[in-house]
Amino acid sequence: MGYKVFISPEDRASNVYASSALWNGRTTNEKEQMGRCADYLEIALKRCGFEVTNAQYGNMYDRVAESNAWPADLHMALHTNGFDGTVAGTRVHCYPAERSRKIGRLIQDRIAPLSPGTSERLVESDNLYELRATHMPAVLPEFGFHDNPEEAQWLIDNMAAIAEETCKAICEFFDVPYIAPEKQNDLPPEPVELPEVLYRVQVGAFRIRENAEAYLEMVQNAGFPEAFVTEVKN
């Protein structure tokens, strides 16, 4: 089995996005958008072989307890930020420990260059509950400021890309090969075990080869392109 990642997206709909930033023609909030991010991230991580819990239920205390009991190998609390509508940029919070710093920096380095904001930094914190109460490396990315109109629209329009880049960071953290969406079908097929005995169906026997080939053409046109002619000695 693969590494286990616990995803805990923000659950407060009261954290509203800038009113000019629209999702499906209407205003939105942090709960909706981080739920989208969690869904995209779950799909990407499972494609790369991870086990995932997408905890869009309960409160942070329930989620931390479940993450610890699983136990997860990484705890991801997904958020966006808010201040006064003028600040923008990616800020990733991590617990002040080596492994948490590493995954925090990997996410920061991937997401920050994509954001239109410039107020970007890695923030070490031991007072955020989902960082200090979890027993594994834990990180809380704030992908951007949702009350900044430009960045709020960027968050809405680029949530799939944000999740995909976060997946790449997690793959690098665990030294797991990243599988891009378009590469999923390029994986080698599962081996098929053939039975020791094969049963073939014969649909005709002819003394003249031309007659056999004419009948073969009729069978193939009827929807059996794998049909063939074989020569059998008397």
C-alpha positions in Angstrom: 0.0 0.0 0.0 1.1 3.6 -0.6 1.7 6.5 1.8 -1.4 7.8 3.5 -2.4 11.5 3.2 -5.1 13.1 5.3 -6.7 16.1 3.7 -8.6 18.6 5.9 -10.1 21.5 3.9 -11.5 24.6 5.6 -15.1 24.1 6.6 -16.2 27.7 7.2 -18.6 29.2 4.6 -18.5 32.5 6.5 -15.0 33.2 5.0 -16.4 34.8 1.8 -14.3 35.5 -1.3 -14.1 39.0 -2.8 -17.6 39.9 -4.2 -16.2 40.5 -7.7 -14.6 37.0 -7.9 -17.2 34.7 -9.4 -17.5 30.9 -9.5 -20.2 29.6 -11.9 -21.6 33.1 -12.1 -21.9 33.7 -8.4 -19.9 34.6 -5.3 -18.2 31.9 -3.3 -16.4 31.2 0.0 -13.5 29.3 1.5 -15.4 26.2 2.3 -16.6 25.7 -1.3 -13.2 26.4 -2.8 -11.1 24.3 -0.4 -13.6 21.5 -0.9 -12.9 21.7 -4.7 -9.2 21.8 -4.0 -9.5 18.7 -1.7 -11.4 16.8 -4.4 -8.8 17.7 -7.1 -6.0 16.8 -4.8 -7.5 13.4 -3.8 -7.8 12.5 -7.5 -4.2 13.5 -8.2 -2.8 11.7 -5.2 -4.7 8.5 -5.8 -3.5 8.5 -9.4 0.1 8.6 -8.0 -0.6 5.6 -5.7 -1.4 7.4 -2.3 -4.1 6.4 0.1 -6.2 9.4 0.8 -8.8 10.5 3.4 -10.7 13.6 2.2 -12.3 14.8 5.4 -15.0 17.2 4.4 -16.9 16.5 7.6 -16.6 17.0 11.4 -14.5 19.7 13.0 -10.7 20.1 13.2 -10.6 18.2 16.5 -12.4 15.2 15.0 -10.2 15.4 11.9 -6.9 15.5 13.9 -8.1 12.5 16.0 -8.9 10.5 12.9 -5.7 11.5 11.2 -3.7 10.3 14.2 -5.6 7.1 14.6 -5.3 6.1 10.9 -2.4 7.0 11.2 -1.6 9.3 8.3 1.9 9.9 7.0 1.1 13.5 6.1 -1.6 15.9 7.4 -2.8 18.6 4.9 -5.0 21.4 6.2 -6.1 23.4 3.1 -6.9 27.1 3.4 -7.0 30.4 1.7 -6.2 33.7 3.6 -7.9 37.0 4.3 -6.8 40.4 5.5 -7.9 43.8 4.2 -8.4 43.1 0.5 -5.1 44.6 -0.6 -2.6 41.8 0.4 -2.0 38.9 -2.0 0.4 35.9 -2.1 0.9 32.4 -0.9 1.8 31.6 2.7 2.4 28.1 3.8 2.3 27.3 7.6 4.2 24.4 8.9 5.0 22.9 12.3 8.6 23.8 13.3 10.1 20.4 12.7 12.4 19.2 9.9 9.9 17.1 7.9 7.1 19.6 8.2 9.4 22.4 7.0 10.4 20.3 4.1 6.9 19.7 2.8 6.0 23.3 3.5 8.9 24.6 1.5 8.1 22.2 -1.4 4.5 23.5 -1.6 5.5 27.1 -1.2 8.1 26.9 -3.9 5.5 25.4 -6.4 2.5 27.6 -5.6 4.0 31.0 -4.8 5.4 31.6 -8.4 1.9 31.0 -9.8 0.1 33.4 -7.6 -0.4 37.0 -8.7 0.5 38.2 -5.2 3.9 39.0 -3.8 3.4 38.7 0.0 4.8 35.1 0.1 6.6 33.3 2.8 6.9 30.0 4.7 5.6 30.5 8.3 6.6 28.2 11.1 3.8 27.8 13.7 3.3 25.7 16.8 0.0 27.3 17.9 -2.3 26.1 15.1 -4.1 23.1 16.3 -3.9 21.0 13.1 -0.1 21.5 13.2 0.7 21.0 16.8 -1.8 18.2 17.7 -1.0 15.9 14.8 1.6 13.1 15.2 3.0 13.3 11.6 4.4 16.0 9.4 1.7 18.6 9.1 1.3 21.6 6.9 -1.4 24.3 6.4 -1.0 26.1 3.0 -2.9 29.3 2.5 -2.8 29.3 -1.3 -3.7 33.0 -1.6 -5.8 35.9 -0.2 -9.4 35.3 -1.0 -10.5 38.9 -0.1 -8.1 40.3 -2.8 -10.3 40.5 -5.9 -7.5 39.6 -8.4 -6.1 36.7 -6.3 -9.6 35.4 -5.4 -10.4 35.0 -9.1 -7.0 33.4 -9.7 -7.8 30.9 -6.9 -11.2 30.0 -8.4 -9.9 29.7 -12.0 -6.8 27.7 -11.1 -7.9 25.3 -8.4 -7.1 22.2 -10.4 -3.6 23.4 -11.2 -3.0 24.4 -7.5 -4.0 20.9 -6.4 -1.8 19.3 -9.1 1.2 21.3 -8.1 0.6 20.4 -4.5 0.4 16.8 -5.5 3.8 17.2 -7.2 5.3 18.6 -4.0 3.9 15.7 -2.0 5.3 13.2 -4.5 8.7 14.8 -4.2 8.5 14.8 -0.4 7.9 11.0 -0.3 10.2 10.3 -3.3 7.2 8.9 -5.3 7.0 9.2 -9.1 4.5 11.8 -10.1 1.9 10.6 -12.7 0.4 13.3 -14.9 -3.3 13.0 -15.8 -2.5 12.3 -19.5 0.0 9.7 -18.5 -2.4 7.6 -16.5 -3.4 5.4 -19.4 0.2 4.9 -20.4 0.8 2.5 -17.5 1.7 -1.0 -18.5 -1.4 -3.3 -18.6 -1.9 -5.9 -15.9 -0.5 -9.3 -17.0 -3.2 -11.6 -18.2 -2.9 -15.3 -17.4 -4.0 -17.5 -20.3 -5.5 -20.9 -19.6 -3.4 -23.9 -20.5 -6.1 -25.2 -22.9 -7.6 -22.9 -25.7 -10.8 -23.8 -27.5 -11.1 -22.6 -31.1 -14.2 -22.4 -33.2 -14.1 -23.5 -36.9 -16.7 -22.0 -39.2 -15.8 -23.9 -42.5 -13.6 -26.3 -44.4 -12.8 -25.9 -48.1 -10.8 -27.8 -50.7 -10.2 -24.6 -52.7 -8.3 -21.8 -51.0 -10.1 -19.1 -53.0 -13.4 -20.3 -51.5 -11.9 -20.2 -48.0 -10.7 -16.7 -48.5 -14.0 -15.5 -49.8 -15.8 -17.0 -46.7 -13.1 -15.4 -44.5 -13.9 -12.0 -45.9 -17.6 -12.6 -45.2 -16.9 -13.6 -41.6 -14.7 -10.6 -41.0 -17.3 -8.2 -42.5 -19.8 -9.7 -40.1 -17.8 -8.4 -37.1 -15.1 -11.0 -36.5 -11.9 -9.3 -37.7 -9.7 -11.8 -35.8 -10.9 -14.7 -38.0 -8.2 -16.3 -40.2 -7.5 -19.1 -42.7 -5.2 -22.0 -41.7 -4.0 -24.9 -43.8 -4.5 -28.4 -42.5 -2.9 -31.5 -44.2 -5.0 -34.6 -44.6 
